[in-house]
């Protein structure tokens, strides 16, 4: 029995490794929307059997990165404008509610961490879209983190995860990094001044701007 357990854990680890590699390729744009992934082909690429590849595909489906194609593997998800509008509407409702509860509870240490994230954002190359998106999420997650509602926190995180995939697929939006940093600095300026209402307004403005930029980028594509 212990031997079987070790074999199962090994397969899980292989599947996780493959899923992480494919996720990185999707987020970096190496596997674009509509790209088909076939179990046998992926298994050959990684030098493994089809079983861990099947499990890796299941992990990617759970993350909404791909959709299943019956008897044909999976396909990298394609995005439509309605989905973007729906996700950003949901983000605005949930995140703005959460920050109204959270901002007054932020500590000086929280603000120092937020400042460090913006400094890290400044140093991250614009071509590193995945890295910039991770920093962006970490900054906003910090701002809503003290809302005191775990379920709300998880729902916002799920919306962010789905938006990040779409955002990464859109690739570079000219000037996005600079506008994001400027937005974060305006939020921090309001927080340092104790103006939580203005900080919340700046967060809402940033959400709307991000939606509009993304829609414009995808329409042009």
C-alpha positions as a LaTeX table, in Angstrom:
\begin{tabular}{lrrr}
\hline
Residue & $x$ (\AA) & $y$ (\AA) & $z$ (\AA) \\
\hline
Unk1 & 0.00 & 0.00 & 0.00 \\
Unk2 & 2.74 & 2.59 & 0.79 \\
Unk3 & 4.23 & 1.92 & $-2.66$ \\
Unk4 & 0.88 & 2.71 & $-4.32$ \\
Unk5 & 0.64 & 5.89 & $-2.26$ \\
Unk6 & 4.09 & 6.99 & $-3.42$ \\
Unk7 & 3.18 & 6.29 & $-7.05$ \\
Unk8 & $-0.02$ & 8.33 & $-6.75$ \\
Unk9 & 1.85 & 11.24 & $-5.17$ \\
Unk10 & 4.46 & 11.06 & $-7.93$ \\
Unk11 & 1.75 & 11.28 & $-10.62$ \\
Unk12 & 0.15 & 14.22 & $-8.79$ \\
Unk13 & 3.50 & 16.02 & $-8.69$ \\
Unk14 & 4.09 & 15.40 & $-12.40$ \\
Unk15 & 0.59 & 16.62 & $-13.26$ \\
Unk16 & 1.10 & 19.76 & $-11.15$ \\
Unk17 & 4.43 & 20.42 & $-12.86$ \\
Unk18 & 2.93 & 20.05 & $-16.34$ \\
Unk19 & $-0.07$ & 22.22 & $-15.42$ \\
Unk20 & 2.20 & 24.98 & $-14.10$ \\
Unk21 & 4.34 & 24.91 & $-17.24$ \\
Unk22 & 1.31 & 25.07 & $-19.54$ \\
Unk23 & $-0.26$ & 27.82 & $-17.41$ \\
Unk24 & 2.92 & 29.87 & $-17.75$ \\
Unk25 & 2.89 & 29.39 & $-21.52$ \\
Unk26 & $-0.74$ & 30.51 & $-21.68$ \\
Unk27 & $-0.16$ & 33.57 & $-19.52$ \\
Unk28 & 2.97 & 34.52 & $-21.47$ \\
Unk29 & 1.07 & 34.26 & $-24.75$ \\
Unk30 & 3.04 & 31.28 & $-26.07$ \\
Unk31 & $-0.23$ & 29.34 & $-26.23$ \\
Unk32 & $-2.81$ & 31.77 & $-27.56$ \\
Unk33 & $-6.61$ & 31.64 & $-27.35$ \\
Unk34 & $-8.02$ & 28.81 & $-29.45$ \\
Unk35 & $-4.81$ & 26.72 & $-29.31$ \\
Unk36 & $-5.60$ & 23.00 & $-29.07$ \\
Unk37 & $-3.64$ & 20.78 & $-26.70$ \\
Unk38 & $-3.70$ & 17.04 & $-27.40$ \\
Unk39 & $-2.90$ & 14.57 & $-24.62$ \\
Unk40 & $-0.57$ & 12.43 & $-26.73$ \\
Unk41 & 1.34 & 15.45 & $-28.05$ \\
Unk42 & 1.80 & 17.01 & $-24.61$ \\
Unk43 & 2.78 & 13.64 & $-23.13$ \\
Unk44 & 5.45 & 13.27 & $-25.82$ \\
Unk45 & 6.73 & 16.81 & $-25.22$ \\
Unk46 & 7.17 & 16.14 & $-21.49$ \\
Unk47 & 8.30 & 12.53 & $-21.87$ \\
Unk48 & 5.51 & 11.12 & $-19.70$ \\
Unk49 & 2.45 & 8.92 & $-20.04$ \\
Unk50 & $-0.99$ & 10.32 & $-20.85$ \\
Unk51 & $-2.28$ & 9.89 & $-17.28$ \\
Unk52 & $-0.49$ & 12.86 & $-15.65$ \\
Unk53 & $-1.28$ & 14.96 & $-18.74$ \\
Unk54 & $-4.97$ & 14.17 & $-18.31$ \\
Unk55 & $-4.74$ & 15.26 & $-14.68$ \\
Unk56 & $-2.83$ & 18.40 & $-15.69$ \\
Unk57 & $-5.60$ & 19.28 & $-18.14$ \\
Unk58 & $-8.15$ & 18.85 & $-15.34$ \\
Unk59 & $-6.21$ & 21.37 & $-13.23$ \\
Unk60 & $-6.17$ & 23.86 & $-16.10$ \\
Unk61 & $-9.91$ & 23.40 & $-16.68$ \\
Unk62 & $-10.53$ & 24.10 & $-13.00$ \\
Unk63 & $-8.63$ & 27.38 & $-13.38$ \\
Unk64 & $-10.69$ & 28.34 & $-16.46$ \\
Unk65 & $-7.54$ & 28.44 & $-18.58$ \\
Unk66 & $-8.76$ & 25.82 & $-21.04$ \\
Unk67 & $-12.01$ & 24.15 & $-22.08$ \\
Unk68 & $-12.46$ & 20.44 & $-22.70$ \\
Unk69 & $-12.85$ & 19.14 & $-26.24$ \\
Unk70 & $-14.57$ & 15.71 & $-26.15$ \\
Unk71 & $-12.07$ & 13.07 & $-27.27$ \\
Unk72 & $-9.81$ & 15.84 & $-28.61$ \\
Unk73 & $-7.97$ & 17.16 & $-25.55$ \\
Unk74 & $-8.46$ & 20.78 & $-24.49$ \\
Unk75 & $-8.38$ & 24.24 & $-26.04$ \\
Unk76 & $-7.04$ & 27.49 & $-24.59$ \\
Unk77 & $-10.08$ & 29.58 & $-23.71$ \\
Unk78 & $-11.18$ & 32.31 & $-26.04$ \\
Unk79 & $-12.56$ & 35.52 & $-24.58$ \\
Unk80 & $-15.60$ & 37.53 & $-25.56$ \\
Unk81 & $-16.42$ & 41.13 & $-24.73$ \\
Unk82 & $-19.52$ & 40.23 & $-22.74$ \\
Unk83 & $-17.45$ & 38.07 & $-20.40$ \\
Unk84 & $-15.02$ & 40.95 & $-19.81$ \\
Unk85 & $-17.85$ & 43.35 & $-18.99$ \\
Unk86 & $-19.43$ & 40.82 & $-16.65$ \\
Unk87 & $-16.20$ & 40.10 & $-14.80$ \\
Unk88 & $-15.31$ & 43.75 & $-14.31$ \\
Unk89 & $-18.84$ & 44.55 & $-13.17$ \\
Unk90 & $-18.50$ & 41.78 & $-10.59$ \\
Unk91 & $-15.04$ & 42.97 & $-9.58$ \\
Unk92 & $-16.30$ & 46.53 & $-9.11$ \\
Unk93 & $-19.22$ & 45.41 & $-6.94$ \\
Unk94 & $-17.25$ & 43.01 & $-4.76$ \\
Unk95 & $-13.89$ & 44.77 & $-4.46$ \\
Unk96 & $-15.30$ & 48.25 & $-3.87$ \\
Unk97 & $-17.53$ & 46.88 & $-1.13$ \\
Unk98 & $-14.60$ & 45.05 & 0.44 \\
Unk99 & $-12.24$ & 48.03 & 0.42 \\
Unk100 & $-14.81$ & 50.27 & 2.07 \\
Unk101 & $-14.71$ & 47.87 & 5.02 \\
Unk102 & $-10.98$ & 47.18 & 4.83 \\
Unk103 & $-9.28$ & 50.55 & 4.25 \\
Unk104 & $-10.00$ & 52.02 & 7.70 \\
Unk105 & $-8.46$ & 48.86 & 9.23 \\
Unk106 & $-5.15$ & 49.04 & 7.37 \\
Unk107 & $-2.08$ & 49.44 & 9.58 \\
Unk108 & 1.10 & 51.46 & 8.96 \\
Unk109 & 2.78 & 48.12 & 8.24 \\
Unk110 & 0.17 & 47.39 & 5.56 \\
Unk111 & 0.86 & 50.75 & 3.91 \\
Unk112 & 4.60 & 50.09 & 4.03 \\
Unk113 & 4.05 & 46.75 & 2.29 \\
Unk114 & 1.92 & 48.50 & $-0.34$ \\
Unk115 & 4.71 & 51.04 & $-0.93$ \\
Unk116 & 7.19 & 48.19 & $-1.36$ \\
Unk117 & 4.93 & 46.56 & $-3.95$ \\
Unk118 & 4.79 & 49.78 & $-5.98$ \\
Unk119 & 8.59 & 50.06 & $-5.78$ \\
Unk120 & 8.83 & 46.47 & $-7.04$ \\
Unk121 & 6.38 & 47.32 & $-9.81$ \\
Unk122 & 8.63 & 50.21 & $-10.88$ \\
Unk123 & 11.58 & 47.83 & $-11.26$ \\
Unk124 & 9.71 & 45.10 & $-13.15$ \\
Unk125 & 10.18 & 45.26 & $-16.95$ \\
Unk126 & 7.04 & 46.10 & $-18.92$ \\
Unk127 & 7.53 & 42.95 & $-21.00$ \\
Unk128 & 7.13 & 40.82 & $-17.84$ \\
Unk129 & 3.35 & 40.88 & $-18.03$ \\
Unk130 & 2.85 & 37.94 & $-15.66$ \\
Unk131 & 5.12 & 39.50 & $-13.03$ \\
Unk132 & 3.37 & 42.87 & $-13.27$ \\
Unk133 & $-0.06$ & 41.27 & $-12.98$ \\
Unk134 & 1.03 & 39.36 & $-9.87$ \\
Unk135 & 2.25 & 42.58 & $-8.25$ \\
Unk136 & $-0.94$ & 44.39 & $-9.26$ \\
Unk137 & $-3.09$ & 41.70 & $-7.67$ \\
Unk138 & $-0.94$ & 41.63 & $-4.52$ \\
Unk139 & $-1.34$ & 45.41 & $-4.14$ \\
Unk140 & $-5.11$ & 45.31 & $-4.45$ \\
Unk141 & $-5.43$ & 42.16 & $-2.35$ \\
Unk142 & $-3.60$ & 43.96 & 0.45 \\
Unk143 & $-6.13$ & 46.80 & 0.27 \\
Unk144 & $-9.17$ & 44.53 & 0.61 \\
Unk145 & $-7.48$ & 42.01 & 2.96 \\
Unk146 & $-8.94$ & 43.45 & 6.17 \\
Unk147 & $-12.57$ & 43.33 & 5.06 \\
Unk148 & $-13.21$ & 40.62 & 7.65 \\
Unk149 & $-15.11$ & 38.32 & 5.28 \\
Unk150 & $-13.29$ & 35.20 & 4.07 \\
Unk151 & $-15.97$ & 34.28 & 1.53 \\
Unk152 & $-15.85$ & 37.76 & 0.03 \\
Unk153 & $-12.06$ & 37.60 & $-0.11$ \\
Unk154 & $-12.20$ & 34.28 & $-1.96$ \\
Unk155 & $-14.80$ & 35.50 & $-4.46$ \\
Unk156 & $-12.75$ & 38.58 & $-5.32$ \\
Unk157 & $-9.67$ & 36.40 & $-5.69$ \\
Unk158 & $-11.53$ & 34.15 & $-8.12$ \\
Unk159 & $-12.62$ & 37.13 & $-10.24$ \\
Unk160 & $-9.04$ & 38.43 & $-10.25$ \\
Unk161 & $-7.73$ & 35.03 & $-11.37$ \\
Unk162 & $-10.07$ & 35.00 & $-14.35$ \\
Unk163 & $-9.32$ & 38.61 & $-15.28$ \\
Unk164 & $-5.56$ & 37.98 & $-15.10$ \\
Unk165 & $-5.84$ & 35.24 & $-17.71$ \\
Unk166 & $-7.72$ & 37.56 & $-20.07$ \\
Unk167 & $-5.35$ & 40.42 & $-19.33$ \\
Unk168 & $-2.29$ & 38.29 & $-20.05$ \\
Unk169 & $-3.80$ & 37.08 & $-23.33$ \\
Unk170 & $-4.28$ & 40.69 & $-24.43$ \\
Unk171 & $-0.51$ & 41.13 & $-24.08$ \\
Unk172 & 1.05 & 44.59 & $-23.70$ \\
Unk173 & $-1.18$ & 47.64 & $-23.56$ \\
Unk174 & 0.90 & 50.73 & $-24.30$ \\
Unk175 & 1.57 & 52.71 & $-21.14$ \\
Unk176 & $-0.33$ & 50.28 & $-18.90$ \\
Unk177 & 2.49 & 49.86 & $-16.39$ \\
Unk178 & 2.91 & 53.62 & $-15.91$ \\
Unk179 & $-0.82$ & 54.22 & $-15.52$ \\
Unk180 & $-1.09$ & 51.37 & $-13.03$ \\
Unk181 & 1.78 & 52.74 & $-10.92$ \\
Unk182 & 0.32 & 56.25 & $-11.00$ \\
Unk183 & $-3.05$ & 54.88 & $-9.92$ \\
Unk184 & $-1.47$ & 52.98 & $-7.04$ \\
Unk185 & 0.40 & 56.09 & $-5.92$ \\
Unk186 & $-2.82$ & 58.14 & $-5.90$ \\
Unk187 & $-4.47$ & 55.47 & $-3.77$ \\
Unk188 & $-1.54$ & 55.47 & $-1.35$ \\
Unk189 & $-1.48$ & 59.26 & $-1.20$ \\
Unk190 & $-5.13$ & 59.28 & $-0.15$ \\
Unk191 & $-4.52$ & 56.55 & 2.43 \\
Unk192 & $-1.54$ & 58.37 & 3.96 \\
Unk193 & $-3.79$ & 61.43 & 4.23 \\
Unk194 & $-6.45$ & 59.34 & 5.97 \\
Unk195 & $-8.92$ & 59.95 & 3.15 \\
Unk196 & $-10.44$ & 56.49 & 2.79 \\
Unk197 & $-13.31$ & 57.73 & 0.62 \\
Unk198 & $-10.91$ & 59.19 & $-1.95$ \\
Unk199 & $-8.80$ & 56.02 & $-1.88$ \\
Unk200 & $-11.93$ & 53.95 & $-2.59$ \\
Unk201 & $-12.87$ & 56.31 & $-5.42$ \\
Unk202 & $-9.41$ & 55.92 & $-6.94$ \\
Unk203 & $-9.73$ & 52.13 & $-6.75$ \\
Unk204 & $-13.08$ & 52.27 & $-8.55$ \\
Unk205 & $-11.65$ & 54.60 & $-11.20$ \\
Unk206 & $-8.75$ & 52.19 & $-11.76$ \\
Unk207 & $-11.10$ & 49.24 & $-12.20$ \\
Unk208 & $-13.14$ & 51.09 & $-14.84$ \\
Unk209 & $-9.98$ & 52.25 & $-16.64$ \\
Unk210 & $-8.60$ & 48.70 & $-16.70$ \\
Unk211 & $-11.85$ & 47.39 & $-18.17$ \\
Unk212 & $-11.95$ & 50.05 & $-20.90$ \\
Unk213 & $-8.29$ & 49.53 & $-21.84$ \\
Unk214 & $-8.79$ & 45.79 & $-22.08$ \\
Unk215 & $-11.93$ & 46.09 & $-24.19$ \\
Unk216 & $-10.21$ & 48.52 & $-26.54$ \\
Unk217 & $-7.19$ & 46.23 & $-26.88$ \\
Unk218 & $-9.28$ & 43.16 & $-27.69$ \\
Unk219 & $-11.48$ & 45.04 & $-30.18$ \\
Unk220 & $-8.35$ & 46.14 & $-32.04$ \\
Unk221 & $-7.09$ & 42.55 & $-32.13$ \\
\hline
\end{tabular}
